Amino acid sequence: MPELPASVRLALWVTASWHGGPGTSEALARAFPDLDHVAGDLARLDVWRDLGEQALFVALPRPGDLSRMPRGSAAATAHAADAGECVFVAGLGGVLVPTLSEFGPDGDVGVRADWTAYEADPVPRHRMEMLDLREIERDLMRRLREHTASFEQVGGHPWGDDARAEAAADLDTALWGIPAATSGRALRIMALAANLSRLAHRTAGLTSLGSSGLDAGTAASRGLLLRNLAADADSALADATNVAVMSIAGWRPA
């Protein structure tokens, strides 16, 4: 699957495309070099551009927390919550949600993204412009300290070497597909948040969590903490990405 959520990369590359970057087709190719097929309602991107949209934003919703995506139909919110991601435009209103899936026979499996468009309410520009990188980073670090203290309170034996190595394998960011215009300050927070999110999602499902005498109750408590950590990291990733999007769009300094 992508190094970054598909919607994060789409938001950055399409916004760059709308401001003197590569055309839509090339922007899609650069956003998804690791996907084998990208299809769906992507013509909506050119429609939004032609109607004056200047920035494509991202949300990483989840069941129970749709606060960062625009209000839309039940179908749109359910799809986005299930996918865990979407992109949207603030002025006209509208959402694109990806469905990531595998295809092909055993031994030759590819990954595809199919995008579905939904109508949605506009989002006031000031709601996006109120995002501040210093506050995003400060809040993420505060939450990380709280999660660390909670893990220490839960206790239990640490993961074994194999489990830690398996989790760490997800932390290589060398293949990220992002435009050069991405703010360095925003990218630093995005990198931290994305790594925390991948680590939390990855370790929540490791079978070796139950090794070294870790009891079922402790494992369940750790699983809840990991899901909460992933949720906070995803929120920071979406917010930092949207600051980067606004910088590319010229709404604010880099």
N, C-alpha and C positions, 0 to 999 in steps of 0.2 A: 504494500500500500504506500501512498505518497509519504515523503519525508515530513511535509507539512500538510495539514488538511487541504483538500482540493479547493475549498472555498477561500481559504487564506491566499493561496497562490493566484486564484482567478481574480480576486479583488485587486491585488497589487498589479498584476499584469494588464488587466483590462483598464484600470485607471491610468496606467502609464500609456496604454494605447490611445486613450482619449485625449492625451496631452502630448502629442507629438511622437509617441513611441511607435512600435510596429503595428501593422494592421491587425484586425481581429483574428484572422486565421493564424498569423505568425505568433500573436500573443498567446493564443491557445496552445500552440505547439511548444512554446517556451515554458508555459505554466505547467504542462503535463508531459514532460519528456519520458516519464516512467510509466505512463499509461498507454495501453495498446489501442484503445479506441475511446473516443470522446464524441458524444452525440446528444440529441435532444433538442430542447427549445432554445438553443444558443443564438438564434437569429434575434432574439429579444435584446441582446446586448447592443446590436447596431440600432435597433429601434430606440432604445433608451438614449443612446448617444445622439441620434438625430433629433430627438425631442428636447435636447439640452441638458441631459444629466452629465455631471462632471466627475462623479465619484461613485465607485461601486464598493459598498461596505460588506462586512462579514459579521455573522453571528454564529456562535457555537452553542446552540440550545440543547436542552436535555429535558426529559419528562420532569415536570414540576418546576422548571425555571425557563420561561420563554421571554424573560425580561429584556434581553438584548436584541430580539428580532421584532420587526414591525407587526402590528396586529393584522391578522388575516383570517382566512377561512379555517374551519376545523381541519380540512384536508391538508392545508398548507402547514399548519402548526404541527399536526401529527407527523407528517412526512419529515419535517425539519427536525423535530425532536428525535425521531427514530434514526435519522441519518447523523444527527449530532452536529450538523453544519448547514449553512445556507449563505447566499449573498443577496443583497437587496439594494435598491436605489431609494434615496430619501425623498426626492422632490415629487416625482410622479407616483411613487409607490409601486412595488413589485418585488417578487422574490423568485430566485432560482434555487432549487434544491437538488443535490446530486444523489444518485443511487449508485454505489460502487459494487461491482460484482465481478466474479471470475467466469471465464468462458474457455471453451476448447477442451480437447481430450487430455487424459492423463499424460504427463510428460511434456505437454505443450500448452500450458494454461496461461491465458492472458488476463489482464485486469482492465475493465472498462468503466467509464463514468457516463451515466445517462442523466441529463439535466431536465427537470420539469419546472415550468413557469407557473406561478400563481399570482393573482392580484393581491395587493396588500395596501394598507393605509400608508400615506406619506409619513415621514418622520421629520419633526422640526429640526432645521439645521443646527440650532443652538444646542439641541440635545447631543449632537455628535461633537460639536466644537467645545463642549464643556470637559471633554476627556483631557486629562493631563498626565504626561508620562511620569512625572515625579510621583504623583499620587498613585498611579497604577503600580509602579515599582514598590513604593512604600507599603501599599496595602498587600501586595503579593508577599513581600518579605515578612510582614507582620503575621500573615496567615501561615506562612511556612514555619515560623517560629512556634506558633500555636500548635500546628500539626506535629512538629518535632516533640514538643512537650507531651502531647497526647500519646504519641507512640511510646515514649519512655514510661508513661504511666501504665499503659496496657501491658508492657513487658513482654516476656516470651523470648525464646532464643532467636538470635539473628539468623537471617537466611544463610544457607551454605554457599560455598564458593561457586558452585555450578549455577545456583539461582541468581547470584549477583552478576556473574558473567553473562548470563542469558539476558538479563535486564539491561546491562550496560551496552550490549550489542546494538540497541536501538538509538544510542546517543550520538551517532555520527551525523553531523550536519553538512558534510561536504557536498552532498548532492541536492541541497535545497535549490528550488527553482524560483528565484526572486529577481526583480528588475534592479539594475544598478542604482536607480533613483531612490531606492528604499532608504529611509532615514537610518543612519547608523545607531542613533540613540534608541529608536524604536526597535531596531533589529536585535539589540542586546537584550531587551526585555522579552521580545518574542522568542529568542533562543532559550532563555532561561525557562519561560513558561512552557514552551513546547517540549523541552526535555523533561520537565517535571511531570507534565501530562502523560507523555509516553511511558515514562518510568512507572507512574502510578497505575496506568491501565495495564501495562505489561506485568508488573509484579502482582497485581490483584488476581491474575489467573495462573500464576506459577504453581505447578503441582508440588514443588518442593517446599511450599510454605508450611506444609504439615510435618516437615522433617524436624529432627533435633529435639523431639519432645514437645513441639508446639501443640497445645490442646485445641480442640474445636472451638471453644469459646473465645480464646485469644485470637485464633485465626479469623473468626467472624468479626471481632472488634477491629482487627487490623484491616480487614476488607472494607469495612465502613469508612475507616479513616482514609484509606487509599482512594475511595470514590470521592470523598470530600476534597482531598488534595487535588485530584484530577479536575473537579468542578472549578475550584479556585484558579487553577493553572489555566484552564480553558477560558475562563472569564478574562484573565489578564492577557492571554494571547489574542483574543478577539479585540479587546480595547486597544492594545498596542498596535495591532494591525490597522485598525481604523484611524489611529493617529498617523501612521505611515501613509495611509491612503490619502488623508487630507493634506499631508505634506506634498505628495506627488501631484495632487490636484491644484496646489498653489493656495490652499485655504489658510495655511499657517506655515511658519518657518520650519525647516528641517531640524 
